[in-house]
Amino acid sequence: MRVECERLYLYPISDDEMRCLIDKEADTEMKQAYTEMLEGCLLEPDNRIWYAVWNMELKKSQGTIVGDFCFKGLGNDGVVEIGYGLKEKYRHQGYMTEAVKVITEWALSQDNVRIVEAETDVDNIASQQVLMRAGFVKKGKIGEEGPRFVYGGKGNER
């Protein structure tokens, strides 16, 4: 499976690739997050796309991964949350906004998805701007990590 946008290919990585990612990750918090994602993939293999790490690969440079994102599982209520990160040298080039827009629309095109949400750290203004440029709006409440946003596109009656 692969989703395309203007400059990127977006695709879930395999369980083995996730294990390698976990082994190489130095940040304890990210290592734990990746481990939980892999556990979701293993527990729900038919729904692994909602737990897997997805690579963001440059179309013009095969094998160049600029960042990654994930869906944090899919709730029975049709709500899915996204999380994402971009390698520092690829920031401020619009890659994340491009990816978030496309993957959000893709998720909403799936039968079992009603709403896409995201949460950012209070001080992560860049991430909040990405979400707003991609069509998300502040939801009005604070989650575990900080302000919550919901996609403001079609089909998202709140």
Secondary structure, 3 states (H helix, E strand, C coil): CCEECCCEEEEECCHHHHHHHHHHCCCHHHHHHHHHHHHHHHHCHHHHHHCCEEEEEECCCCCCEEEEEEEEEECCCCEEEEEEEECHHHCCCCHHHHHHHHHHHHHHCCCCCCEEEEECCCCCHHHHHHHHHCCEEEEEEECCCCEEEEECCCCCCC
